[in-house]
Amino acid sequence: MKTATSSPATFIARTDWKEHLEKEDKKKEYFDDGRVIADMSVDGMRRSLFSRRKSKQHQEKKSESEIELTFRERVSVVLGVISGYFLFGLIVFGGFALFILFCIKVWFK
């Protein structure tokens, strides 16, 4: 095979390009036998951000562990989450306000 060495990288000469394509066509096609070597799915995470299609395996897992909540239980869960975020925000902004007061009253005098 002829190669051109005009730069540090090696390129296939234009005359050998056709031969190179023929060799690629002769390569065996990839065959997927369906085996899983390492399962990369993590429990509790969505399978994909953009695709909403569900696999059979994921649907089976979900149907086994699905919990039915009543309306009151859902409302209490939502209110619990909101109160948790509110408490966290109150602590962060309260700490920031105390820092500002400390700077004004003690540090900058």
Secondary structure, 3 states (H helix, E strand, C coil): CCEECCCCCCEECHHHHHHHHHHHHHCCCCCCCCCCCCCCCCCCCCCCCCCCCCCHHHHHHHHHHCCCCCHHHHHHHHHHHHHHHHHHHHHHHHHHHHHHHHHHHHHCC
